[in-house]
């Protein structure tokens, strides 16, 4: 499927929330998040020719974003002395409700303790993807995703409990 540069930029703008969310899940500091965001856009542009149109463009973008994040995270993790000058600040969040903001902070902190596959599963669940869609995006069977989802939810609950979070 051929996509014009204009259509590509429109799709990036429409679905940039996905890209930010993936970037935020894999890195704590703003600089790394921005680097990953740019890397995802680059990989999307390089691979846009492989988009066949058999799935939603947003699903395909999600899949490419997750794969790019996993590879990028592995590369960054190997670099010695990676410290942020920003002190671990992430992409700034809008302030709506202090209680909800605290819940979100605890949730993201807990998710950061999951492995890369678990993060990908939780991220897609939060975005409303079905088990079938998650299985397709991660190249796994639906049965495997059901098992991993159940275990990941339990693990996430335990992490949140051990963090001392009270709802």
C-alpha positions in Angstrom: 0.0 0.0 0.0 1.5 3.3 -1.0 1.2 6.2 1.5 2.1 9.8 0.6 4.4 11.8 2.8 1.4 14.1 3.7 -0.7 11.1 4.7 2.2 9.7 6.8 2.7 13.0 8.6 -1.1 13.2 9.2 -1.0 9.6 10.7 1.9 10.5 12.9 0.1 13.6 14.2 -3.2 11.6 14.7 -1.5 8.8 16.6 1.4 10.5 18.3 -0.2 9.6 21.7 0.8 6.0 21.0 4.3 7.0 20.3 4.6 9.1 23.4 3.1 6.3 25.5 5.5 3.7 24.2 8.4 6.2 24.8 7.3 6.9 28.3 6.9 3.2 29.2 10.5 2.3 28.3 12.4 5.4 29.6 12.3 7.5 32.7 14.0 10.7 31.5 12.8 13.1 28.9 15.9 13.0 26.8 15.7 9.3 26.3 11.9 9.5 25.7 12.5 12.1 23.0 15.3 10.1 21.4 13.0 7.0 21.3 10.1 9.0 19.9 12.3 10.2 17.0 13.7 6.7 16.4 10.1 5.4 16.2 9.2 8.0 13.7 12.3 7.2 11.6 11.5 3.4 11.7 7.8 4.1 10.8 9.0 6.1 7.8 11.5 3.5 6.7 9.0 0.7 7.0 5.9 2.4 5.7 6.3 0.6 2.4 5.7 -2.7 4.3 2.3 -1.6 5.5 -0.2 -3.8 3.5 -3.4 -2.3 4.8 -4.6 -5.7 6.2 -4.8 -4.1 9.7 -5.6 -0.6 11.0 -2.7 1.8 10.4 -2.7 2.6 14.2 -2.2 -1.2 15.0 0.7 -1.4 12.5 2.2 1.8 14.0 1.8 0.3 17.5 3.6 -2.9 16.5 6.5 -0.9 14.9 6.7 1.4 17.9 6.9 -1.5 20.3 9.5 -3.4 18.3 11.6 -0.2 17.9 11.3 0.5 21.7 12.5 -2.9 22.6 15.5 -2.7 20.3 16.3 0.9 21.3 16.0 0.0 25.0 18.5 -2.9 24.6 21.0 -0.6 22.9 20.6 2.2 25.5 20.8 -0.2 28.4 24.3 -1.3 27.2 25.7 2.3 27.2 27.7 3.0 30.3 27.0 6.1 32.4 23.7 7.1 30.9 22.4 9.7 33.4 19.9 12.4 32.7 20.5 16.0 33.5 16.8 16.3 34.1 16.9 14.1 37.2 14.5 11.5 35.8 11.7 13.8 34.7 9.5 12.4 32.1 7.2 13.9 29.5 5.2 16.5 31.5 1.8 15.4 32.5 -1.3 17.6 32.6 -2.5 18.1 36.1 -6.2 17.1 36.5 -6.8 15.6 39.8 -4.0 15.0 42.4 -5.4 11.6 43.4 -5.6 10.4 39.8 -2.2 11.8 39.1 -0.8 9.8 42.0 -2.5 6.7 40.8 -0.9 7.2 37.4 2.5 7.8 38.9 2.3 4.6 40.9 1.0 2.7 37.9 3.9 3.9 35.6 6.4 3.1 38.4 5.0 -0.4 38.7 5.0 -0.9 34.9 8.6 0.1 34.7 9.5 -2.9 36.8 7.9 -5.3 34.3 10.0 -7.0 31.5 9.7 -5.8 27.9 6.9 -8.3 26.9 4.9 -7.6 30.0 5.2 -3.9 29.4 4.0 -4.3 25.8 1.0 -6.4 27.0 -0.1 -3.9 29.7 0.4 -1.0 27.3 -1.9 -2.5 24.7 -4.5 -3.6 27.3 -4.6 0.0 28.6 -5.2 1.1 25.0 -8.1 -1.3 24.7 -6.6 -3.9 22.3 -8.2 -7.3 22.4 -6.2 -10.4 23.2 -6.3 -11.4 19.5 -4.9 -8.0 18.5 -2.2 -8.2 21.2 -1.3 -11.7 20.0 -1.0 -10.4 16.4 1.1 -7.4 17.4 3.5 -9.4 19.5 3.6 -12.5 17.2 2.3 -14.9 19.8 -0.7 -17.2 20.1 -3.9 -16.0 21.7 -3.6 -18.7 24.4 -0.1 -17.6 25.3 -1.2 -14.0 25.5 -4.1 -15.0 27.8 -1.7 -16.7 30.2 0.9 -13.9 30.0 -1.9 -11.3 30.6 -3.2 -13.0 33.7 0.3 -13.4 35.1 1.3 -9.9 34.2 -1.8 -8.4 35.9 -1.0 -10.4 39.0 2.6 -9.3 39.0 1.6 -5.7 38.5 -0.8 -5.9 41.4 1.9 -7.3 43.6 4.3 -4.6 42.6 1.8 -1.9 43.4 1.1 -3.5 46.8 4.7 -3.7 47.7 5.2 -0.1 46.7 2.8 0.7 49.5 0.2 2.4 47.3 -3.2 2.8 48.9 -6.1 3.4 46.5 
